[in-house]
Amino acid sequence: MVLPQKEFVEELKVEWKRLWSERLDDKMRAEGIAVNNYGSLFIDKGTVIHATRDFKALNFKEILERH
């Protein structure tokens, strides 16, 4: 049972990296925005994933805990 769980975590890591590499950077608002839906990460298209003010940063560990 440990092997499927490890594979699932690896798949989440790949999607996490893809989220950050494919984000749209809005220079005017100083925000990073998700360009696709990432269902296993609980992130929808258009979600602000990085900002300079008043923002709670995404945390991979919290996503793992939700699963």
Residue pairs with C-beta under 8 A, 6 or more apart in sequence:
8 67
9 64
11 40
12 40
12 41
12 60
12 63
12 64
12 67
13 60
15 38
15 40
15 41
16 41
16 60
16 63
18 38
19 34
19 38
19 41
19 43
19 49
20 32
20 49
22 34
22 35
22 36
23 32
23 33
23 34
23 35
23 49
23 50
24 32
24 33
24 34
24 35
25 31
25 32
25 33
26 32
26 33
29 51
30 51
30 52
30 53
31 48
31 50
31 51
31 52
32 48
32 49
32 50
32 51
33 46
33 47
33 48
33 49
34 43
34 44
34 45
34 46
34 47
34 49
35 45
36 45
37 43
37 44
37 45
38 44
40 67
41 63
42 63
42 66
43 49
43 58
48 55
49 58
50 57
50 58
